[in-house]
Amino acid sequence: MVMNHGIIFFTPIFAVLIGFIVFIILKKRRRSAKSIYKLIDDLEKKYIY
C-alpha cells in the first residue's frame, strides 16, 4: 500500500496556516475600549464643537 507522504506532511501545515490567518483577521476586527472612546471623542469634536 503506497501512501502519499506529501499530503500527510502538508495538510497540518495548511491547517495551521489557515487558522493563523483567521485568528489575525478576527483580532484586527475587534476594537479595544480605548480605541472606541477615542473614536467617539473624535466624532464629538467633529460634529458638536
mmCIF entry with sequence, helices, sheets and N, C-alpha, C, O atoms, coordinates in Angstrom:
data_MODEL
# 
_entry.id   MODEL 
# 
_entity.id                         1 
_entity.type                       polymer 
_entity.pdbx_number_of_molecules   1 
# 
_entity_poly.entity_id                      1 
_entity_poly.type                           'polypeptide(L)' 
_entity_poly.nstd_linkage                   no 
_entity_poly.nstd_monomer                   no 
_entity_poly.pdbx_seq_one_letter_code       MVMNHGIIFFTPIFAVLIGFIVFIILKKRRRSAKSIYKLIDDLEKKYIY 
_entity_poly.pdbx_seq_one_letter_code_can   MVMNHGIIFFTPIFAVLIGFIVFIILKKRRRSAKSIYKLIDDLEKKYIY 
_entity_poly.pdbx_strand_id                 A 
# 
loop_
_entity_poly_seq.entity_id 
_entity_poly_seq.num 
_entity_poly_seq.mon_id 
_entity_poly_seq.hetero 
1 1  MET n 
1 2  VAL n 
1 3  MET n 
1 4  ASN n 
1 5  HIS n 
1 6  GLY n 
1 7  ILE n 
1 8  ILE n 
1 9  PHE n 
1 10 PHE n 
1 11 THR n 
1 12 PRO n 
1 13 ILE n 
1 14 PHE n 
1 15 ALA n 
1 16 VAL n 
1 17 LEU n 
1 18 ILE n 
1 19 GLY n 
1 20 PHE n 
1 21 ILE n 
1 22 VAL n 
1 23 PHE n 
1 24 ILE n 
1 25 ILE n 
1 26 LEU n 
1 27 LYS n 
1 28 LYS n 
1 29 ARG n 
1 30 ARG n 
1 31 ARG n 
1 32 SER n 
1 33 ALA n 
1 34 LYS n 
1 35 SER n 
1 36 ILE n 
1 37 TYR n 
1 38 LYS n 
1 39 LEU n 
1 40 ILE n 
1 41 ASP n 
1 42 ASP n 
1 43 LEU n 
1 44 GLU n 
1 45 LYS n 
1 46 LYS n 
1 47 TYR n 
1 48 ILE n 
1 49 TYR n 
# 
_struct_asym.id          A 
_struct_asym.entity_id   1 
# 
loop_
_struct_conf.conf_type_id 
_struct_conf.id 
_struct_conf.pdbx_PDB_helix_id 
_struct_conf.beg_label_comp_id 
_struct_conf.beg_label_asym_id 
_struct_conf.beg_label_seq_id 
_struct_conf.pdbx_beg_PDB_ins_code 
_struct_conf.end_label_comp_id 
_struct_conf.end_label_asym_id 
_struct_conf.end_label_seq_id 
_struct_conf.pdbx_end_PDB_ins_code 
_struct_conf.beg_auth_comp_id 
_struct_conf.beg_auth_asym_id 
_struct_conf.beg_auth_seq_id 
_struct_conf.end_auth_comp_id 
_struct_conf.end_auth_asym_id 
_struct_conf.end_auth_seq_id 
_struct_conf.pdbx_PDB_helix_class 
_struct_conf.details 
_struct_conf.pdbx_PDB_helix_length 
HELX_P HELX_P1 AA1 HIS A 5  ? ARG A 29 ? HIS A 5  ARG A 29 1 ? 25 
HELX_P HELX_P2 AA2 ALA A 33 ? TYR A 47 ? ALA A 33 TYR A 47 1 ? 15 
# 
_struct_conf_type.id          HELX_P 
_struct_conf_type.criteria    ? 
_struct_conf_type.reference   ? 
# 
loop_
_atom_site.group_PDB 
_atom_site.id 
_atom_site.type_symbol 
_atom_site.label_atom_id 
_atom_site.label_alt_id 
_atom_site.label_comp_id 
_atom_site.label_asym_id 
_atom_site.label_entity_id 
_atom_site.label_seq_id 
_atom_site.pdbx_PDB_ins_code 
_atom_site.Cartn_x 
_atom_site.Cartn_y 
_atom_site.Cartn_z 
_atom_site.occupancy 
_atom_site.B_iso_or_equiv 
_atom_site.pdbx_formal_charge 
_atom_site.auth_seq_id 
_atom_site.auth_comp_id 
_atom_site.auth_asym_id 
_atom_site.auth_atom_id 
_atom_site.pdbx_PDB_model_num 
ATOM 1   N N  . MET A 1 1  ? 0.849   -1.176 0.000  1.00 0.00 ? 1  MET A N  1 
ATOM 2   C CA . MET A 1 1  ? 0.000   0.000  0.000  1.00 0.00 ? 1  MET A CA 1 
ATOM 3   C C  . MET A 1 1  ? 0.900   1.246  0.000  1.00 0.00 ? 1  MET A C  1 
ATOM 4   O O  . MET A 1 1  ? 1.736   1.423  0.887  1.00 0.00 ? 1  MET A O  1 
ATOM 5   N N  . VAL A 1 2  ? 0.717   2.075  -0.978 1.00 0.00 ? 2  VAL A N  1 
ATOM 6   C CA . VAL A 1 2  ? 1.547   3.272  -1.122 1.00 0.00 ? 2  VAL A CA 1 
ATOM 7   C C  . VAL A 1 2  ? 0.789   4.455  -0.543 1.00 0.00 ? 2  VAL A C  1 
ATOM 8   O O  . VAL A 1 2  ? -0.373  4.688  -0.877 1.00 0.00 ? 2  VAL A O  1 
ATOM 9   N N  . MET A 1 3  ? 1.458   5.196  0.325  1.00 0.00 ? 3  MET A N  1 
ATOM 10  C CA . MET A 1 3  ? 0.842   6.389  0.915  1.00 0.00 ? 3  MET A CA 1 
ATOM 11  C C  . MET A 1 3  ? 1.519   7.627  0.339  1.00 0.00 ? 3  MET A C  1 
ATOM 12  O O  . MET A 1 3  ? 2.725   7.640  0.093  1.00 0.00 ? 3  MET A O  1 
ATOM 13  N N  . ASN A 1 4  ? 0.728   8.648  0.135  1.00 0.00 ? 4  ASN A N  1 
ATOM 14  C CA . ASN A 1 4  ? 1.272   9.885  -0.399 1.00 0.00 ? 4  ASN A CA 1 
ATOM 15  C C  . ASN A 1 4  ? 1.791   10.719 0.777  1.00 0.00 ? 4  ASN A C  1 
ATOM 16  O O  . ASN A 1 4  ? 1.009   11.323 1.511  1.00 0.00 ? 4  ASN A O  1 
ATOM 17  N N  . HIS A 1 5  ? 3.102   10.746 0.946  1.00 0.00 ? 5  HIS A N  1 
ATOM 18  C CA . HIS A 1 5  ? 3.690   11.438 2.092  1.00 0.00 ? 5  HIS A CA 1 
ATOM 19  C C  . HIS A 1 5  ? 3.565   12.957 1.978  1.00 0.00 ? 5  HIS A C  1 
ATOM 20  O O  . HIS A 1 5  ? 3.580   13.646 2.998  1.00 0.00 ? 5  HIS A O  1 
ATOM 21  N N  . GLY A 1 6  ? 3.442   13.488 0.779  1.00 0.00 ? 6  GLY A N  1 
ATOM 22  C CA . GLY A 1 6  ? 3.261   14.933 0.617  1.00 0.00 ? 6  GLY A CA 1 
ATOM 23  C C  . GLY A 1 6  ? 1.971   15.414 1.237  1.00 0.00 ? 6  GLY A C  1 
ATOM 24  O O  . GLY A 1 6  ? 1.942   16.457 1.891  1.00 0.00 ? 6  GLY A O  1 
ATOM 25  N N  . ILE A 1 7  ? 0.902   14.664 1.039  1.00 0.00 ? 7  ILE A N  1 
ATOM 26  C CA . ILE A 1 7  ? -0.391  15.046 1.617  1.00 0.00 ? 7  ILE A CA 1 
ATOM 27  C C  . ILE A 1 7  ? -0.323  14.948 3.141  1.00 0.00 ? 7  ILE A C  1 
ATOM 28  O O  . ILE A 1 7  ? -0.817  15.828 3.845  1.00 0.00 ? 7  ILE A O  1 
ATOM 29  N N  . ILE A 1 8  ? 0.281   13.894 3.638  1.00 0.00 ? 8  ILE A N  1 
ATOM 30  C CA . ILE A 1 8  ? 0.382   13.710 5.086  1.00 0.00 ? 8  ILE A CA 1 
ATOM 31  C C  . ILE A 1 8  ? 1.239   14.812 5.708  1.00 0.00 ? 8  ILE A C  1 
ATOM 32  O O  . ILE A 1 8  ? 0.968   15.242 6.830  1.00 0.00 ? 8  ILE A O  1 
ATOM 33  N N  . PHE A 1 9  ? 2.237   15.259 5.016  1.00 0.00 ? 9  PHE A N  1 
ATOM 34  C CA . PHE A 1 9  ? 3.144   16.279 5.548  1.00 0.00 ? 9  PHE A CA 1 
ATOM 35  C C  . PHE A 1 9  ? 2.555   17.686 5.460  1.00 0.00 ? 9  PHE A C  1 
ATOM 36  O O  . PHE A 1 9  ? 2.678   18.464 6.406  1.00 0.00 ? 9  PHE A O  1 
ATOM 37  N N  . PHE A 1 10 ? 1.915   18.024 4.332  1.00 0.00 ? 10 PHE A N  1 
ATOM 38  C CA . PHE A 1 10 ? 1.476   19.409 4.108  1.00 0.00 ? 10 PHE A CA 1 
ATOM 39  C C  . PHE A 1 10 ? 0.092   19.728 4.663  1.00 0.00 ? 10 PHE A C  1 
ATOM 40  O O  . PHE A 1 10 ? -0.206  20.904 4.875  1.00 0.00 ? 10 PHE A O  1 
ATOM 41  N N  . THR A 1 11 ? -0.755  18.756 4.906  1.00 0.00 ? 11 THR A N  1 
ATOM 42  C CA . THR A 1 11 ? -2.097  19.036 5.415  1.00 0.00 ? 11 THR A CA 1 
ATOM 43  C C  . THR A 1 11 ? -2.071  19.742 6.771  1.00 0.00 ? 11 THR A C  1 
ATOM 44  O O  . THR A 1 11 ? -2.768  20.745 6.925  1.00 0.00 ? 11 THR A O  1 
ATOM 45  N N  . PRO A 1 12 ? -1.309  19.277 7.757  1.00 0.00 ? 12 PRO A N  1 
ATOM 46  C CA . PRO A 1 12 ? -1.285  20.022 9.031  1.00 0.00 ? 12 PRO A CA 1 
ATOM 47  C C  . PRO A 1 12 ? -0.706  21.426 8.884  1.00 0.00 ? 12 PRO A C  1 
ATOM 48  O O  . PRO A 1 12 ? -1.139  22.346 9.578  1.00 0.00 ? 12 PRO A O  1 
ATOM 49  N N  . ILE A 1 13 ? 0.254   21.602 7.999  1.00 0.00 ? 13 ILE A N  1 
ATOM 50  C CA . ILE A 1 13 ? 0.840   22.936 7.795  1.00 0.00 ? 13 ILE A CA 1 
ATOM 51  C C  . ILE A 1 13 ? -0.206  23.897 7.243  1.00 0.00 ? 13 ILE A C  1 
ATOM 52  O O  . ILE A 1 13 ? -0.315  25.035 7.699  1.00 0.00 ? 13 ILE A O  1 
ATOM 53  N N  . PHE A 1 14 ? -0.979  23.431 6.252  1.00 0.00 ? 14 PHE A N  1 
ATOM 54  C CA . PHE A 1 14 ? -2.033  24.281 5.688  1.00 0.00 ? 14 PHE A CA 1 
ATOM 55  C C  . PHE A 1 14 ? -3.108  24.573 6.725  1.00 0.00 ? 14 PHE A C  1 
ATOM 56  O O  . PHE A 1 14 ? -3.621  25.691 6.770  1.00 0.00 ? 14 PHE A O  1 
ATOM 57  N N  . ALA A 1 15 ? -3.464  23.600 7.560  1.00 0.00 ? 15 ALA A N  1 
ATOM 58  C CA . ALA A 1 15 ? -4.485  23.811 8.589  1.00 0.00 ? 15 ALA A CA 1 
ATOM 59  C C  . ALA A 1 15 ? -4.029  24.865 9.594  1.00 0.00 ? 15 ALA A C  1 
ATOM 60  O O  . ALA A 1 15 ? -4.811  25.739 9.968  1.00 0.00 ? 15 ALA A O  1 
ATOM 61  N N  . VAL A 1 16 ? -2.785  24.794 10.028 1.00 0.00 ? 16 VAL A N  1 
ATOM 62  C CA . VAL A 1 16 ? -2.262  25.784 10.976 1.00 0.00 ? 16 VAL A CA 1 
ATOM 63  C C  . VAL A 1 16 ? -2.189  27.155 10.322 1.00 0.00 ? 16 VAL A C  1 
ATOM 64  O O  . VAL A 1 16 ? -2.506  28.159 10.960 1.00 0.00 ? 16 VAL A O  1 
ATOM 65  N N  . LEU A 1 17 ? -1.780  27.213 9.073  1.00 0.00 ? 17 LEU A N  1 
ATOM 66  C CA . LEU A 1 17 ? -1.678  28.489 8.361  1.00 0.00 ? 17 LEU A CA 1 
ATOM 67  C C  . LEU A 1 17 ? -3.049  29.148 8.219  1.00 0.00 ? 17 LEU A C  1 
ATOM 68  O O  . LEU A 1 17 ? -3.182  30.349 8.455  1.00 0.00 ? 17 LEU A O  1 
ATOM 69  N N  . ILE A 1 18 ? -4.055  28.389 7.843  1.00 0.00 ? 18 ILE A N  1 
ATOM 70  C CA . ILE A 1 18 ? -5.407  28.934 7.700  1.00 0.00 ? 18 ILE A CA 1 
ATOM 71  C C  . ILE A 1 18 ? -5.938  29.401 9.049  1.00 0.00 ? 18 ILE A C  1 
ATOM 72  O O  . ILE A 1 18 ? -6.556  30.462 9.135  1.00 0.00 ? 18 ILE A O  1 
ATOM 73  N N  . GLY A 1 19 ? -5.706  28.624 10.099 1.00 0.00 ? 19 GLY A N  1 
ATOM 74  C CA . GLY A 1 19 ? -6.137  29.027 11.438 1.00 0.00 ? 19 GLY A CA 1 
ATOM 75  C C  . GLY A 1 19 ? -5.470  30.310 11.888 1.00 0.00 ? 19 GLY A C  1 
ATOM 76  O O  . GLY A 1 19 ? -6.109  31.163 12.503 1.00 0.00 ? 19 GLY A O  1 
ATOM 77  N N  . PHE A 1 20 ? -4.191  30.451 11.586 1.00 0.00 ? 20 PHE A N  1 
ATOM 78  C CA . PHE A 1 20 ? -3.447  31.653 11.961 1.00 0.00 ? 20 PHE A CA 1 
ATOM 79  C C  . PHE A 1 20 ? -3.985  32.877 11.229 1.00 0.00 ? 20 PHE A C  1 
ATOM 80  O O  . PHE A 1 20 ? -4.126  33.943 11.827 1.00 0.00 ? 20 PHE A O  1 
ATOM 81  N N  . ILE A 1 21 ? -4.286  32.733 9.940  1.00 0.00 ? 21 ILE A N  1 
ATOM 82  C CA . ILE A 1 21 ? -4.824  33.852 9.157  1.00 0.00 ? 21 ILE A CA 1 
ATOM 83  C C  . ILE A 1 21 ? -6.188  34.270 9.694  1.00 0.00 ? 21 ILE A C  1 
ATOM 84  O O  . ILE A 1 21 ? -6.455  35.464 9.827  1.00 0.00 ? 21 ILE A O  1 
ATOM 85  N N  . VAL A 1 22 ? -7.051  33.310 10.004 1.00 0.00 ? 22 VAL A N  1 
ATOM 86  C CA . VAL A 1 22 ? -8.375  33.631 10.562 1.00 0.00 ? 22 VAL A CA 1 
ATOM 87  C C  . VAL A 1 22 ? -8.233  34.335 11.902 1.00 0.00 ? 22 VAL A C  1 
ATOM 88  O O  . VAL A 1 22 ? -8.957  35.291 12.179 1.00 0.00 ? 22 VAL A O  1 
ATOM 89  N N  . PHE A 1 23 ? -7.307  33.872 12.736 1.00 0.00 ? 23 PHE A N  1 
ATOM 90  C CA . PHE A 1 23 ? -7.083  34.500 14.044 1.00 0.00 ? 23 PHE A CA 1 
ATOM 91  C C  . PHE A 1 23 ? -6.647  35.950 13.884 1.00 0.00 ? 23 PHE A C  1 
ATOM 92  O O  . PHE A 1 23 ? -7.121  36.818 14.617 1.00 0.00 ? 23 PHE A O  1 
ATOM 93  N N  . ILE A 1 24 ? -5.758  36.225 12.944 1.00 0.00 ? 24 ILE A N  1 
ATOM 94  C CA . ILE A 1 24 ? -5.288  37.599 12.723 1.00 0.00 ? 24 ILE A CA 1 
ATOM 95  C C  . ILE A 1 24 ? -6.431  38.488 12.244 1.00 0.00 ? 24 ILE A C  1 
ATOM 96  O O  . ILE A 1 24 ? -6.554  39.628 12.692 1.00 0.00 ? 24 ILE A O  1 
ATOM 97  N N  . ILE A 1 25 ? -7.265  37.982 11.342 1.00 0.00 ? 25 ILE A N  1 
ATOM 98  C CA . ILE A 1 25 ? -8.384  38.781 10.829 1.00 0.00 ? 25 ILE A CA 1 
ATOM 99  C C  . ILE A 1 25 ? -9.360  39.102 11.955 1.00 0.00 ? 25 ILE A C  1 
ATOM 100 O O  . ILE A 1 25 ? -9.827  40.236 12.063 1.00 0.00 ? 25 ILE A O  1 
ATOM 101 N N  . LEU A 1 26 ? -9.674  38.117 12.794 1.00 0.00 ? 26 LEU A N  1 
ATOM 102 C CA . LEU A 1 26 ? -10.601 38.365 13.890 1.00 0.00 ? 26 LEU A CA 1 
ATOM 103 C C  . LEU A 1 26 ? -10.003 39.318 14.916 1.00 0.00 ? 26 LEU A C  1 
ATOM 104 O O  . LEU A 1 26 ? -10.725 40.121 15.506 1.00 0.00 ? 26 LEU A O  1 
ATOM 105 N N  . LYS A 1 27 ? -8.719  39.240 15.133 1.00 0.00 ? 27 LYS A N  1 
ATOM 106 C CA . LYS A 1 27 ? -8.071  40.119 16.098 1.00 0.00 ? 27 LYS A CA 1 
ATOM 107 C C  . LYS A 1 27 ? -8.087  41.567 15.600 1.00 0.00 ? 27 LYS A C  1 
ATOM 108 O O  . LYS A 1 27 ? -8.250  42.490 16.399 1.00 0.00 ? 27 LYS A O  1 
ATOM 109 N N  . LYS A 1 28 ? -7.922  41.773 14.299 1.00 0.00 ? 28 LYS A N  1 
ATOM 110 C CA . LYS A 1 28 ? -7.951  43.131 13.751 1.00 0.00 ? 28 LYS A CA 1 
ATOM 111 C C  . LYS A 1 28 ? -9.347  43.728 13.817 1.00 0.00 ? 28 LYS A C  1 
ATOM 112 O O  . LYS A 1 28 ? -9.494  44.935 14.008 1.00 0.00 ? 28 LYS A O  1 
ATOM 113 N N  . ARG A 1 29 ? -10.375 42.899 13.661 1.00 0.00 ? 29 ARG A N  1 
ATOM 114 C CA . ARG A 1 29 ? -11.740 43.419 13.648 1.00 0.00 ? 29 ARG A CA 1 
ATOM 115 C C  . ARG A 1 29 ? -12.183 43.879 15.032 1.00 0.00 ? 29 ARG A C  1 
ATOM 116 O O  . ARG A 1 29 ? -12.966 44.822 15.151 1.00 0.00 ? 29 ARG A O  1 
ATOM 117 N N  . ARG A 1 30 ? -11.695 43.230 16.064 1.00 0.00 ? 30 ARG A N  1 
ATOM 118 C CA . ARG A 1 30 ? -12.113 43.571 17.425 1.00 0.00 ? 30 ARG A CA 1 
ATOM 119 C C  . ARG A 1 30 ? -11.410 44.847 17.874 1.00 0.00 ? 30 ARG A C  1 
ATOM 120 O O  . ARG A 1 30 ? -10.188 44.958 17.777 1.00 0.00 ? 30 ARG A O  1 
ATOM 121 N N  . ARG A 1 31 ? -12.193 45.811 18.367 1.00 0.00 ? 31 ARG A N  1 
ATOM 122 C CA . ARG A 1 31 ? -11.624 47.077 18.815 1.00 0.00 ? 31 ARG A CA 1 
ATOM 123 C C  . ARG A 1 31 ? -11.527 47.086 20.333 1.00 0.00 ? 31 ARG A C  1 
ATOM 124 O O  . ARG A 1 31 ? -12.383 46.537 21.026 1.00 0.00 ? 31 ARG A O  1 
ATOM 125 N N  . SER A 1 32 ? -10.504 47.697 20.822 1.00 0.00 ? 32 SER A N  1 
ATOM 126 C CA . SER A 1 32 ? -10.369 47.835 22.272 1.00 0.00 ? 32 SER A CA 1 
ATOM 127 C C  . SER A 1 32 ? -11.253 48.981 22.739 1.00 0.00 ? 32 SER A C  1 
ATOM 128 O O  . SER A 1 32 ? -11.669 49.823 21.944 1.00 0.00 ? 32 SER A O  1 
ATOM 129 N N  . ALA A 1 33 ? -11.532 49.002 24.029 1.00 0.00 ? 33 ALA A N  1 
ATOM 130 C CA . ALA A 1 33 ? -12.367 50.069 24.590 1.00 0.00 ? 33 ALA A CA 1 
ATOM 131 C C  . ALA A 1 33 ? -11.713 51.428 24.394 1.00 0.00 ? 33 ALA A C  1 
ATOM 132 O O  . ALA A 1 33 ? -12.398 52.420 24.148 1.00 0.00 ? 33 ALA A O  1 
ATOM 133 N N  . LYS A 1 34 ? -10.392 51.476 24.503 1.00 0.00 ? 34 LYS A N  1 
ATOM 134 C CA . LYS A 1 34 ? -9.675  52.742 24.344 1.00 0.00 ? 34 LYS A CA 1 
ATOM 135 C C  . LYS A 1 34 ? -9.876  53.306 22.937 1.00 0.00 ? 34 LYS A C  1 
ATOM 136 O O  . LYS A 1 34 ? -10.093 54.508 22.780 1.00 0.00 ? 34 LYS A O  1 
ATOM 137 N N  . SER A 1 35 ? -9.807  52.456 21.919 1.00 0.00 ? 35 SER A N  1 
ATOM 138 C CA . SER A 1 35 ? -9.976  52.948 20.553 1.00 0.00 ? 35 SER A CA 1 
ATOM 139 C C  . SER A 1 35 ? -11.416 53.376 20.298 1.00 0.00 ? 35 SER A C  1 
ATOM 140 O O  . SER A 1 35 ? -11.656 54.309 19.532 1.00 0.00 ? 35 SER A O  1 
ATOM 141 N N  . ILE A 1 36 ? -12.384 52.701 20.935 1.00 0.00 ? 36 ILE A N  1 
ATOM 142 C CA . ILE A 1 36 ? -13.790 53.098 20.764 1.00 0.00 ? 36 ILE A CA 1 
ATOM 143 C C  . ILE A 1 36 ? -14.029 54.466 21.405 1.00 0.00 ? 36 ILE A C  1 
ATOM 144 O O  . ILE A 1 36 ? -14.706 55.308 20.817 1.00 0.00 ? 36 ILE A O  1 
ATOM 145 N N  . TYR A 1 37 ? -13.477 54.702 22.615 1.00 0.00 ? 37 TYR A N  1 
ATOM 146 C CA . TYR A 1 37 ? -13.633 56.001 23.252 1.00 0.00 ? 37 TYR A CA 1 
ATOM 147 C C  . TYR A 1 37 ? -12.970 57.104 22.441 1.00 0.00 ? 37 TYR A C  1 
ATOM 148 O O  . TYR A 1 37 ? -13.493 58.216 22.365 1.00 0.00 ? 37 TYR A O  1 
ATOM 149 N N  . LYS A 1 38 ? -11.836 56.811 21.842 1.00 0.00 ? 38 LYS A N  1 
ATOM 150 C CA . LYS A 1 38 ? -11.164 57.801 21.009 1.00 0.00 ? 38 LYS A CA 1 
ATOM 151 C C  . LYS A 1 38 ? -12.001 58.122 19.777 1.00 0.00 ? 38 LYS A C  1 
ATOM 152 O O  . LYS A 1 38 ? -12.094 59.283 19.377 1.00 0.00 ? 38 LYS A O  1 
ATOM 153 N N  . LEU A 1 39 ? -12.608 57.106 19.175 1.00 0.00 ? 39 LEU A N  1 
ATOM 154 C CA . LEU A 1 39 ? -13.456 57.311 18.010 1.00 0.00 ? 39 LEU A CA 1 
ATOM 155 C C  . LEU A 1 39 ? -14.656 58.177 18.362 1.00 0.00 ? 39 LEU A C  1 
ATOM 156 O O  . LEU A 1 39 ? -14.999 59.090 17.610 1.00 0.00 ? 39 LEU A O  1 
ATOM 157 N N  . ILE A 1 40 ? -15.299 57.905 19.491 1.00 0.00 ? 40 ILE A N  1 
ATOM 158 C CA . ILE A 1 40 ? -16.444 58.710 19.920 1.00 0.00 ? 40 ILE A CA 1 
ATOM 159 C C  . ILE A 1 40 ? -16.011 60.145 20.191 1.00 0.00 ? 40 ILE A C  1 
ATOM 160 O O  . ILE A 1 40 ? -16.709 61.084 19.810 1.00 0.00 ? 40 ILE A O  1 
ATOM 161 N N  . ASP A 1 41 ? -14.877 60.323 20.838 1.00 0.00 ? 41 ASP A N  1 
ATOM 162 C CA . ASP A 1 41 ? -14.371 61.663 21.144 1.00 0.00 ? 41 ASP A CA 1 
ATOM 163 C C  . ASP A 1 41 ? -14.091 62.437 19.861 1.00 0.00 ? 41 ASP A C  1 
ATOM 164 O O  . ASP A 1 41 ? -14.436 63.614 19.756 1.00 0.00 ? 41 ASP A O  1 
ATOM 165 N N  . ASP A 1 42 ? -13.468 61.782 18.888 1.00 0.00 ? 42 ASP A N  1 
ATOM 166 C CA . ASP A 1 42 ? -13.183 62.450 17.616 1.00 0.00 ? 42 ASP A CA 1 
ATOM 167 C C  . ASP A 1 42 ? -14.468 62.846 16.902 1.00 0.00 ? 42 ASP A C  1 
ATOM 168 O O  . ASP A 1 42 ? -14.551 63.933 16.330 1.00 0.00 ? 42 ASP A O  1 
ATOM 169 N N  . LEU A 1 43 ? -15.469 61.974 16.931 1.00 0.00 ? 43 LEU A N  1 
ATOM 170 C CA . LEU A 1 43 ? -16.740 62.306 16.281 1.00 0.00 ? 43 LEU A CA 1 
ATOM 171 C C  . LEU A 1 43 ? -17.428 63.469 16.993 1.00 0.00 ? 43 LEU A C  1 
ATOM 172 O O  . LEU A 1 43 ? -18.011 64.334 16.339 1.00 0.00 ? 43 LEU A O  1 
ATOM 173 N N  . GLU A 1 44 ? -17.367 63.501 18.324 1.00 0.00 ? 44 GLU A N  1 
ATOM 174 C CA . GLU A 1 44 ? -17.956 64.635 19.056 1.00 0.00 ? 44 GLU A CA 1 
ATOM 175 C C  . GLU A 1 44 ? -17.271 65.947 18.693 1.00 0.00 ? 44 GLU A C  1 
ATOM 176 O O  . GLU A 1 44 ? -17.940 66.960 18.486 1.00 0.00 ? 44 GLU A O  1 
ATOM 177 N N  . LYS A 1 45 ? -15.944 65.936 18.614 1.00 0.00 ? 45 LYS A N  1 
ATOM 178 C CA . LYS A 1 45 ? -15.221 67.152 18.253 1.00 0.00 ? 45 LYS A CA 1 
ATOM 179 C C  . LYS A 1 45 ? -15.572 67.616 16.846 1.00 0.00 ? 45 LYS A C  1 
ATOM 180 O O  . LYS A 1 45 ? -15.653 68.813 16.572 1.00 0.00 ? 45 LYS A O  1 
ATOM 181 N N  . LYS A 1 46 ? -15.780 66.638 15.950 1.00 0.00 ? 46 LYS A N  1 
ATOM 182 C CA . LYS A 1 46 ? -16.052 66.997 14.555 1.00 0.00 ? 46 LYS A CA 1 
ATOM 183 C C  . LYS A 1 46 ? -17.451 67.570 14.373 1.00 0.00 ? 46 LYS A C  1 
ATOM 184 O O  . LYS A 1 46 ? -17.628 68.540 13.636 1.00 0.00 ? 46 LYS A O  1 
ATOM 185 N N  . TYR A 1 47 ? -18.453 66.981 15.039 1.00 0.00 ? 47 TYR A N  1 
ATOM 186 C CA . TYR A 1 47 ? -19.843 67.356 14.741 1.00 0.00 ? 47 TYR A CA 1 
ATOM 187 C C  . TYR A 1 47 ? -20.484 68.248 15.794 1.00 0.00 ? 47 TYR A C  1 
ATOM 188 O O  . TYR A 1 47 ? -21.480 68.904 15.490 1.00 0.00 ? 47 TYR A O  1 
ATOM 189 N N  . ILE A 1 48 ? -19.968 68.306 17.007 1.00 0.00 ? 48 ILE A N  1 
ATOM 190 C CA . ILE A 1 48 ? -20.627 69.096 18.053 1.00 0.00 ? 48 ILE A CA 1 
ATOM 191 C C  . ILE A 1 48 ? -19.927 70.445 18.242 1.00 0.00 ? 48 ILE A C  1 
ATOM 192 O O  . ILE A 1 48 ? -20.583 71.483 18.314 1.00 0.00 ? 48 ILE A O  1 
ATOM 193 N N  . TYR A 1 49 ? -18.628 70.426 18.320 1.00 0.00 ? 49 TYR A N  1 
ATOM 194 C CA . TYR A 1 49 ? -17.901 71.672 18.603 1.00 0.00 ? 49 TYR A CA 1 
ATOM 195 C C  . TYR A 1 49 ? -17.640 72.460 17.344 1.00 0.00 ? 49 TYR A C  1 
ATOM 196 O O  . TYR A 1 49 ? -17.040 73.534 17.401 1.00 0.00 ? 49 TYR A O  1 
# 
